[in-house]
């Protein structure tokens, strides 16, 4: 499964997130092995951020992709407090050093802060021109933010948001807007950091497919075109479980059962964040 960015570049619909990785030294080897297993399985989009472990996640990702950089579509994010014109450039250069690479494939504004959006877009544009980033986008932007952004620039490639079965608010207005604009979303925490996995309805659907509840939750997020999911997996076995979700196709019966348990929004809802 793939998603085409507005630039025309094709990326995997199922990638790997790294939030809360590199927090425990005893897990480092397993986490690096997990990321490398993901690359072997085609989960070649890796998402990280300067905020994650205050840069430690980027360093771990850099170690995991060493010698395989050209296989990876590498994503990182700048904190809003660093998102001025000069601050964005400094933050990007620091991320590149930690990642051990000369460029990012996609650089995102982590969420909107007090810095003028026009300043961050100006910095992103300069970083593209200098070759330090190939594309840019945003994260945690609601509909009003996205409308403002596209008036400033048509170069945004994605909006990374919280979206899963228990966080369906974006379906009311944000996702339809993205679809009409041809602008993909990137869904973080697609299994709600594991909190969805105890659902008896997910277990029931999973049993029909000889799958796991996590695979059903991921397949549900991936059911829509133009959606990229970035679950975190800290072990090679967990990565293999996630990778298998891309082959799972949910039936109309499955989707109806999930809708009853996790109803879609009846009206606009504020965009949620974790």
GIBEL-V442807 format. One record per pair of residues at least 12 apart in sequence whose ideal C-beta (glycine too) atoms are under 10 Angstrom apart, sorted by sequence separation. I is the first residue (numbers start at 0). J is the second residue. If there is no record, write none. Layout:
# GIBEL-V442807
I | J
I | J
This chain:
# GIBEL-V442807
0 | 12
1 | 13
2 | 14
47 | 59
61 | 73
77 | 89
78 | 90
81 | 93
91 | 103
94 | 106
108 | 120
123 | 135
136 | 148
162 | 174
200 | 212
201 | 213
203 | 215
204 | 216
216 | 228
229 | 241
0 | 13
17 | 30
20 | 33
47 | 60
60 | 73
77 | 90
122 | 135
123 | 136
145 | 158
160 | 173
199 | 212
201 | 214
202 | 215
205 | 218
217 | 230
228 | 241
20 | 34
46 | 60
47 | 61
60 | 74
76 | 90
77 | 91
108 | 122
123 | 137
144 | 158
160 | 174
198 | 212
201 | 215
204 | 218
216 | 230
230 | 244
45 | 60
60 | 75
75 | 90
91 | 106
108 | 123
120 | 135
140 | 155
158 | 173
169 | 184
196 | 211
197 | 212
200 | 215
201 | 216
204 | 219
17 | 33
57 | 73
75 | 91
77 | 93
90 | 106
106 | 122
107 | 123
119 | 135
142 | 158
196 | 212
228 | 244
17 | 34
77 | 94
106 | 123
120 | 137
135 | 152
141 | 158
160 | 177
169 | 186
195 | 212
196 | 213
198 | 215
213 | 230
228 | 245
15 | 33
45 | 63
57 | 75
76 | 94
119 | 137
136 | 154
137 | 155
140 | 158
158 | 176
195 | 213
198 | 216
201 | 219
15 | 34
45 | 64
56 | 75
57 | 76
75 | 94
87 | 106
135 | 154
136 | 155
137 | 156
138 | 157
139 | 158
140 | 159
141 | 160
158 | 177
193 | 212
196 | 215
213 | 232
75 | 95
106 | 126
134 | 154
135 | 155
136 | 156
137 | 157
138 | 158
139 | 159
140 | 160
157 | 177
166 | 186
193 | 213
195 | 215
196 | 216
15 | 36
43 | 64
73 | 94
87 | 108
106 | 127
116 | 137
134 | 155
135 | 156
136 | 157
137 | 158
138 | 159
139 | 160
195 | 216
15 | 37
73 | 95
75 | 97
134 | 156
135 | 157
136 | 158
137 | 159
138 | 160
139 | 161
158 | 180
162 | 184
166 | 188
190 | 212
14 | 37
15 | 38
75 | 98
103 | 126
133 | 156
134 | 157
136 | 159
137 | 160
138 | 161
162 | 185
163 | 186
165 | 188
166 | 189
190 | 213
193 | 216
217 | 240
221 | 244
13 | 37
43 | 67
51 | 75
102 | 126
116 | 140
158 | 182
159 | 183
160 | 184
162 | 186
163 | 187
189 | 213
190 | 214
195 | 219
213 | 237
217 | 241
220 | 244
221 | 245
15 | 40
34 | 59
38 | 63
45 | 70
50 | 75
51 | 76
73 | 98
75 | 100
102 | 127
106 | 131
107 | 132
155 | 180
157 | 182
158 | 183
159 | 184
160 | 185
161 | 186
162 | 187
163 | 188
164 | 189
165 | 190
166 | 191
190 | 215
191 | 216
217 | 242
218 | 243
219 | 244
222 | 247
11 | 37
21 | 47
30 | 56
34 | 60
37 | 63
38 | 64
45 | 71
46 | 72
47 | 73
48 | 74
49 | 75
50 | 76
82 | 108
106 | 132
111 | 137
156 | 182
157 | 183
158 | 184
159 | 185
160 | 186
161 | 187
162 | 188
163 | 189
164 | 190
165 | 191
190 | 216
214 | 240
217 | 243
218 | 244
221 | 247
222 | 248
13 | 40
14 | 41
15 | 42
20 | 47
35 | 62
36 | 63
43 | 70
44 | 71
45 | 72
46 | 73
47 | 74
48 | 75
49 | 76
50 | 77
71 | 98
73 | 100
76 | 103
81 | 108
82 | 109
87 | 114
102 | 129
105 | 132
106 | 133
107 | 134
108 | 135
110 | 137
111 | 138
127 | 154
141 | 168
142 | 169
149 | 176
153 | 180
155 | 182
156 | 183
157 | 184
158 | 185
159 | 186
160 | 187
161 | 188
162 | 189
163 | 190
164 | 191
189 | 216
190 | 217
213 | 240
214 | 241
217 | 244
218 | 245
221 | 248
222 | 249
13 | 41
14 | 42
15 | 43
16 | 44
17 | 45
18 | 46
27 | 55
31 | 59
34 | 62
35 | 63
39 | 67
43 | 71
44 | 72
45 | 73
46 | 74
47 | 75
48 | 76
49 | 77
50 | 78
75 | 103
81 | 109
82 | 110
86 | 114
102 | 130
103 | 131
104 | 132
105 | 133
106 | 134
107 | 135
108 | 136
109 | 137
110 | 138
111 | 139
116 | 144
120 | 148
124 | 152
141 | 169
145 | 173
157 | 185
159 | 187
160 | 188
161 | 189
163 | 191
189 | 217
213 | 241
214 | 242
216 | 244
217 | 245
218 | 246
219 | 247
221 | 249
11 | 40
13 | 42
14 | 43
15 | 44
16 | 45
17 | 46
18 | 47
22 | 51
30 | 59
31 | 60
34 | 63
35 | 64
38 | 67
41 | 70
42 | 71
43 | 72
44 | 73
45 | 74
46 | 75
47 | 76
48 | 77
49 | 78
50 | 79
71 | 100
73 | 102
74 | 103
75 | 104
76 | 105
77 | 106
79 | 108
80 | 109
82 | 111
83 | 112
101 | 130
102 | 131
103 | 132
104 | 133
105 | 134
106 | 135
107 | 136
108 | 137
109 | 138
110 | 139
111 | 140
119 | 148
123 | 152
142 | 171
143 | 172
144 | 173
153 | 182
156 | 185
163 | 192
165 | 194
166 | 195
189 | 218
190 | 219
211 | 240
214 | 243
215 | 244
218 | 247
11 | 41
12 | 42
13 | 43
14 | 44
15 | 45
16 | 46
17 | 47
18 | 48
21 | 51
22 | 52
30 | 60
33 | 63
34 | 64
35 | 65
43 | 73
44 | 74
45 | 75
46 | 76
48 | 78
50 | 80
68 | 98
73 | 103
74 | 104
75 | 105
76 | 106
77 | 107
78 | 108
79 | 109
82 | 112
83 | 113
84 | 114
101 | 131
102 | 132
103 | 133
104 | 134
105 | 135
106 | 136
107 | 137
108 | 138
109 | 139
110 | 140
111 | 141
117 | 147
121 | 151
124 | 154
142 | 172
143 | 173
146 | 176
161 | 191
165 | 195
189 | 219
190 | 220
210 | 240
211 | 241
213 | 243
214 | 244
217 | 247
218 | 248
219 | 249
11 | 42
13 | 44
14 | 45
15 | 46
16 | 47
17 | 48
20 | 51
21 | 52
24 | 55
27 | 58
31 | 62
32 | 63
35 | 66
39 | 70
50 | 81
68 | 99
72 | 103
73 | 104
74 | 105
75 | 106
76 | 107
77 | 108
78 | 109
79 | 110
81 | 112
82 | 113
83 | 114
84 | 115
87 | 118
91 | 122
100 | 131
102 | 133
103 | 134
105 | 136
107 | 138
108 | 139
116 | 147
117 | 148
120 | 151
121 | 152
123 | 154
141 | 172
142 | 173
145 | 176
149 | 180
163 | 194
164 | 195
186 | 217
189 | 220
213 | 244
214 | 245
218 | 249
222 | 253
11 | 43
12 | 44
14 | 46
15 | 47
16 | 48
18 | 50
19 | 51
20 | 52
21 | 53
27 | 59
30 | 62
31 | 63
35 | 67
38 | 70
49 | 81
68 | 100
72 | 104
73 | 105
74 | 106
75 | 107
76 | 108
77 | 109
78 | 110
79 | 111
80 | 112
82 | 114
83 | 115
86 | 118
87 | 119
90 | 122
91 | 123
103 | 135
107 | 139
108 | 140
116 | 148
119 | 151
120 | 152
123 | 155
141 | 173
142 | 174
145 | 177
163 | 195
188 | 220
189 | 221
211 | 243
214 | 246
215 | 247
222 | 254
10 | 43
11 | 44
18 | 51
19 | 52
21 | 54
22 | 55
26 | 59
30 | 63
31 | 64
34 | 67
38 | 71
61 | 94
65 | 98
68 | 101
71 | 104
72 | 105
73 | 106
74 | 107
76 | 109
79 | 112
80 | 113
81 | 114
82 | 115
84 | 117
85 | 118
86 | 119
87 | 120
89 | 122
107 | 140
111 | 144
140 | 173
142 | 175
149 | 182
165 | 198
210 | 243
211 | 244
214 | 247
10 | 44
17 | 51
18 | 52
21 | 55
22 | 56
31 | 65
37 | 71
60 | 94
61 | 95
64 | 98
65 | 99
68 | 102
75 | 109
76 | 110
78 | 112
79 | 113
80 | 114
82 | 116
84 | 118
87 | 121
88 | 122
91 | 125
92 | 126
110 | 144
116 | 150
117 | 151
120 | 154
142 | 176
146 | 180
148 | 182
164 | 198
186 | 220
210 | 244
215 | 249
219 | 253
16 | 51
17 | 52
20 | 55
21 | 56
27 | 62
61 | 96
62 | 97
64 | 99
65 | 100
79 | 114
83 | 118
84 | 119
87 | 122
88 | 123
91 | 126
116 | 151
117 | 152
120 | 155
142 | 177
145 | 180
186 | 221
218 | 253
219 | 254
222 | 257
20 | 56
21 | 57
27 | 63
57 | 93
61 | 97
62 | 98
64 | 100
68 | 104
82 | 118
83 | 119
84 | 120
86 | 122
87 | 123
95 | 131
108 | 144
111 | 147
115 | 151
116 | 152
164 | 200
184 | 220
210 | 246
211 | 247
19 | 56
21 | 58
22 | 59
34 | 71
57 | 94
60 | 97
61 | 98
62 | 99
77 | 114
82 | 119
84 | 121
85 | 122
88 | 125
94 | 131
95 | 132
111 | 148
145 | 182
164 | 201
186 | 223
189 | 226
193 | 230
210 | 247
17 | 55
18 | 56
21 | 59
57 | 95
58 | 96
59 | 97
60 | 98
61 | 99
81 | 119
82 | 120
83 | 121
84 | 122
87 | 125
88 | 126
91 | 129
94 | 132
189 | 227
190 | 228
192 | 230
193 | 231
209 | 247
215 | 253
219 | 257
17 | 56
20 | 59
21 | 60
54 | 93
57 | 96
58 | 97
59 | 98
60 | 99
61 | 100
83 | 122
84 | 123
87 | 126
92 | 131
184 | 223
189 | 228
192 | 231
208 | 247
210 | 249
1 | 41
16 | 56
17 | 57
20 | 60
54 | 94
57 | 97
58 | 98
60 | 100
79 | 119
82 | 122
84 | 124
91 | 131
108 | 148
183 | 223
186 | 226
187 | 227
188 | 228
189 | 229
190 | 230
208 | 248
0 | 41
21 | 62
49 | 90
56 | 97
57 | 98
58 | 99
81 | 122
82 | 123
84 | 125
88 | 129
91 | 132
183 | 224
184 | 225
185 | 226
186 | 227
187 | 228
188 | 229
189 | 230
190 | 231
208 | 249
216 | 257
2 | 44
17 | 59
49 | 91
54 | 96
55 | 97
56 | 98
57 | 99
77 | 119
183 | 225
184 | 226
185 | 227
186 | 228
187 | 229
188 | 230
189 | 231
205 | 247
207 | 249
208 | 250
215 | 257
219 | 261
17 | 60
20 | 63
54 | 97
57 | 100
88 | 131
182 | 225
183 | 226
184 | 227
185 | 228
186 | 229
187 | 230
188 | 231
204 | 247
207 | 250
49 | 93
54 | 98
91 | 135
140 | 184
181 | 225
183 | 227
184 | 228
185 | 229
186 | 230
187 | 231
15 | 60
49 | 94
77 | 122
87 | 132
178 | 223
180 | 225
204 | 249
207 | 252
208 | 253
216 | 261
17 | 63
48 | 94
77 | 123
136 | 182
177 | 223
178 | 224
204 | 250
207 | 253
47 | 94
108 | 155
136 | 183
138 | 185
178 | 225
15 | 63
49 | 97
87 | 135
107 | 155
136 | 184
139 | 187
177 | 225
178 | 226
204 | 252
205 | 253
77 | 126
107 | 156
110 | 159
136 | 185
138 | 187
174 | 223
177 | 226
204 | 253
207 | 256
47 | 97
106 | 156
107 | 157
108 | 158
109 | 159
203 | 253
204 | 254
47 | 98
105 | 156
107 | 158
108 | 159
164 | 215
165 | 216
174 | 225
190 | 241
104 | 156
105 | 157
107 | 159
164 | 216
174 | 226
189 | 241
204 | 256
45 | 98
163 | 216
170 | 223
200 | 253
203 | 256
204 | 257
105 | 159
163 | 217
190 | 244
203 | 257
164 | 219
189 | 244
201 | 256
15 | 71
47 | 103
163 | 219
164 | 220
200 | 256
201 | 257
204 | 260
14 | 71
17 | 74
75 | 132
163 | 220
200 | 257
203 | 260
14 | 72
16 | 74
17 | 75
51 | 109
77 | 135
162 | 220
15 | 74
45 | 104
46 | 105
48 | 107
50 | 109
73 | 132
79 | 138
198 | 257
200 | 259
201 | 260
14 | 74
44 | 104
49 | 109
50 | 110
73 | 133
74 | 134
76 | 136
79 | 139
200 | 260
201 | 261
11 | 72
44 | 105
46 | 107
48 | 109
72 | 133
76 | 137
77 | 138
162 | 223
199 | 260
200 | 261
10 | 72
72 | 134
74 | 136
76 | 138
198 | 260
9 | 72
76 | 139
198 | 261
8 | 72
10 | 74
74 | 138
162 | 226
163 | 228
162 | 228
195 | 261
163 | 230
4 | 72
157 | 225
159 | 227
157 | 227
159 | 229
107 | 185
105 | 185
192 | 273
74 | 156
191 | 273
74 | 157
76 | 159
188 | 271
188 | 272
74 | 159
187 | 272
188 | 273
187 | 273
48 | 138
167 | 258
46 | 138
171 | 263
172 | 264
164 | 257
170 | 263
171 | 264
10 | 104
164 | 258
167 | 261
170 | 264
171 | 265
172 | 266
173 | 267
10 | 105
165 | 260
166 | 261
167 | 262
168 | 263
169 | 264
171 | 266
172 | 267
173 | 268
8 | 104
164 | 260
165 | 261
167 | 263
168 | 264
171 | 267
172 | 268
8 | 105
164 | 261
167 | 264
171 | 268
173 | 270
163 | 261
166 | 264
168 | 266
170 | 268
6 | 105
168 | 267
169 | 268
4 | 104
168 | 268
4 | 105
167 | 268
168 | 269
169 | 270
166 | 268
168 | 270
169 | 271
168 | 271
166 | 270
167 | 271
166 | 271
165 | 271
166 | 272
166 | 273
162 | 270
161 | 270
162 | 271
160 | 270
161 | 271
48 | 159
74 | 185
160 | 271
161 | 272
158 | 270
160 | 272
161 | 273
46 | 159
10 | 134
8 | 133
142 | 267
8 | 134
141 | 267
144 | 270
6 | 133
141 | 268
143 | 270
6 | 134
141 | 269
142 | 270
5 | 134
141 | 270
4 | 134
140 | 270
141 | 271
5 | 136
139 | 270
4 | 136
139 | 271
139 | 272
138 | 272
139 | 273
46 | 185
44 | 185
46 | 187
16 | 159
10 | 156
10 | 157
5 | 153
6 | 154
8 | 156
5 | 154
5 | 155
6 | 156
4 | 155
5 | 156
4 | 156
5 | 157
4 | 157
74 | 227
2 | 157
72 | 227
74 | 229
110 | 270
110 | 272
16 | 185
18 | 187
16 | 186
18 | 188
12 | 183
14 | 185
16 | 187
16 | 188
10 | 183
12 | 185
16 | 189
19 | 192
18 | 192
5 | 180
10 | 185
56 | 231
5 | 181
13 | 189
4 | 181
5 | 182
3 | 181
4 | 182
5 | 183
4 | 183
3 | 183
2 | 183
46 | 227
2 | 184
47 | 229
2 | 185
44 | 227
46 | 229
44 | 228
45 | 229
44 | 229
46 | 231
42 | 228
42 | 229
42 | 230
42 | 232
37 | 232
40 | 235
36 | 232
39 | 235
42 | 238
33 | 231
34 | 232
36 | 234
37 | 235
40 | 238
33 | 232
34 | 233
36 | 235
39 | 238
40 | 239
42 | 241
33 | 233
35 | 235
36 | 236
37 | 237
38 | 238
39 | 239
42 | 242
30 | 231
32 | 233
33 | 234
34 | 235
36 | 237
37 | 238
40 | 241
41 | 242
30 | 232
32 | 234
33 | 235
36 | 238
37 | 239
40 | 242
30 | 233
32 | 235
33 | 236
35 | 238
36 | 239
39 | 242
40 | 243
42 | 245
13 | 217
29 | 233
30 | 234
33 | 237
34 | 238
37 | 241
41 | 245
13 | 218
29 | 234
30 | 235
33 | 238
37 | 242
40 | 245
29 | 235
32 | 238
33 | 239
36 | 242
13 | 220
26 | 233
29 | 236
12 | 220
13 | 221
26 | 234
29 | 237
33 | 241
12 | 221
23 | 233
12 | 223
18 | 229
20 | 231
12 | 224
16 | 228
17 | 229
19 | 231
20 | 232
12 | 225
13 | 226
14 | 227
15 | 228
16 | 229
18 | 231
20 | 233
12 | 226
13 | 227
14 | 228
15 | 229
16 | 230
17 | 231
19 | 233
12 | 227
13 | 228
14 | 229
15 | 230
16 | 231
17 | 232
11 | 227
12 | 228
13 | 229
14 | 230
15 | 231
16 | 232
17 | 233
10 | 227
11 | 228
13 | 230
15 | 232
11 | 229
2 | 221
0 | 221
3 | 224
4 | 225
2 | 224
3 | 225
2 | 225
4 | 227
15 | 238
0 | 224
2 | 226
2 | 227
0 | 226
1 | 227
2 | 228
15 | 241
0 | 227
14 | 241
15 | 242
0 | 228
13 | 241
13 | 242
13 | 243
11 | 242
13 | 244
13 | 245
12 | 245
11 | 245
0 | 244
1 | 245
0 | 245
0 | 246
18 | 273
